[in-house]
């Protein structure tokens, strides 16, 4: 089992819980605090500042990186092998095509009202 910690400096540590050894120190993408971490199919998704990074947990290598300009991002979800959703400040949700690495247009980026 792995223990993963995101830090205020934008770095991430991946530990082996059984042996209590540091497997990887991941850095170089996030400039600010890590807001969210998720694991899916041996891929670690990290969110911090305007960046989302996908790391291979078997090698510790960065495999994909996305940004939404200057918008702080707080949540991520791999929808499928082709789609990555990210949530940002102000309720903004963006969806990336992982094959082309392009941001997909949404029908509306308007905030929901309080009805």
C-alpha positions as CSV (number, residue, x, y, z in Angstrom):
1,X,0.0,0.0,0.0
2,X,1.2,3.5,-0.8
3,X,1.0,6.7,1.4
4,X,1.0,9.8,-0.7
5,X,1.5,13.4,0.7
6,X,1.1,16.7,-1.2
7,X,2.9,19.6,0.3
8,X,2.6,23.4,0.4
9,X,5.7,23.8,-1.8
10,X,4.1,21.8,-4.7
11,X,6.0,18.6,-4.1
12,X,4.6,15.2,-3.6
13,X,6.1,12.2,-1.7
14,X,5.1,8.6,-2.4
15,X,5.9,6.2,0.5
16,X,5.7,2.4,0.8
17,X,3.7,1.9,3.9
18,X,5.0,-1.6,4.6
19,X,8.7,-0.8,4.4
20,X,8.3,2.9,5.4
21,X,10.6,3.9,2.6
22,X,10.3,6.9,0.3
23,X,9.7,5.7,-3.3
24,X,9.4,9.0,-5.1
25,X,9.8,12.7,-4.6
26,X,7.7,14.3,-7.3
27,X,8.3,17.9,-8.2
28,X,8.8,20.4,-11.0
29,X,5.1,20.9,-12.0
30,X,3.2,22.6,-9.2
31,X,4.4,26.0,-8.0
32,X,2.0,26.2,-5.1
33,X,0.3,23.9,-2.6
34,X,-1.2,20.6,-3.7
35,X,-5.0,20.7,-3.5
36,X,-6.0,17.3,-4.6
37,X,-4.6,13.8,-5.2
38,X,-6.3,10.9,-6.9
39,X,-5.1,7.5,-8.0
40,X,-6.5,5.6,-11.0
41,X,-4.9,2.6,-12.7
42,X,-1.5,3.2,-11.2
43,X,-1.6,6.9,-12.3
44,X,-1.4,9.6,-9.7
45,X,-3.3,12.8,-10.6
46,X,-2.2,15.9,-8.7
47,X,-3.8,19.3,-8.7
48,X,-2.2,22.5,-7.5
49,X,-2.3,26.1,-8.7
50,X,-3.2,26.2,-12.4
51,X,-1.8,22.8,-13.2
52,X,-2.9,19.2,-13.2
53,X,-0.2,16.5,-13.5
54,X,-0.5,12.8,-14.2
55,X,2.4,10.7,-12.8
56,X,3.2,7.0,-13.4
57,X,3.4,5.4,-10.0
58,X,5.5,2.5,-11.2
59,X,8.3,4.9,-12.4
60,X,7.7,8.2,-10.7
61,X,7.7,9.9,-14.1
62,X,5.5,12.7,-15.3
63,X,3.3,11.4,-18.1
64,X,0.9,14.3,-18.8
65,X,0.5,18.0,-17.7
66,X,-2.5,20.3,-18.2
67,X,-3.3,23.9,-17.4
68,X,-6.3,26.2,-17.5
69,X,-4.4,29.5,-17.8
70,X,-4.2,31.2,-14.4
71,X,-7.3,29.6,-12.9
72,X,-6.5,27.8,-9.6
73,X,-7.6,24.2,-9.9
74,X,-9.0,22.2,-7.0
75,X,-10.3,18.9,-8.3
76,X,-9.7,16.3,-11.0
77,X,-11.3,13.2,-12.4
78,X,-10.3,10.8,-15.1
79,X,-13.6,10.2,-16.8
80,X,-12.2,7.7,-19.3
81,X,-8.9,6.8,-21.0
82,X,-9.7,9.8,-23.3
83,X,-11.2,12.4,-21.0
84,X,-9.9,14.4,-18.0
85,X,-12.2,16.7,-16.1
86,X,-10.8,19.5,-13.9
87,X,-12.6,21.8,-11.5
88,X,-11.5,25.3,-10.8
89,X,-12.2,28.5,-8.9
90,X,-15.6,29.9,-9.3
91,X,-17.2,26.6,-10.3
92,X,-15.4,26.4,-13.6
93,X,-15.3,22.8,-15.0
94,X,-13.0,22.1,-18.0
95,X,-12.7,18.8,-19.9
96,X,-9.5,17.8,-21.8
97,X,-9.2,15.3,-24.6
98,X,-6.2,13.3,-23.4
99,X,-5.3,12.1,-26.9
100,X,-5.1,15.5,-28.5
101,X,-4.4,17.3,-25.2
102,X,-6.9,20.0,-26.2
103,X,-9.5,21.6,-24.0
104,X,-13.0,20.7,-25.2
105,X,-15.7,23.3,-25.6
106,X,-18.5,23.1,-23.2
107,X,-22.1,24.1,-23.9
108,X,-21.9,26.6,-21.0
109,X,-19.3,27.7,-18.5
110,X,-21.9,29.9,-16.7
111,X,-22.1,29.5,-12.9
112,X,-25.2,27.7,-11.5
113,X,-27.7,30.0,-9.9
114,X,-29.1,29.4,-6.4
115,X,-32.6,28.2,-7.4
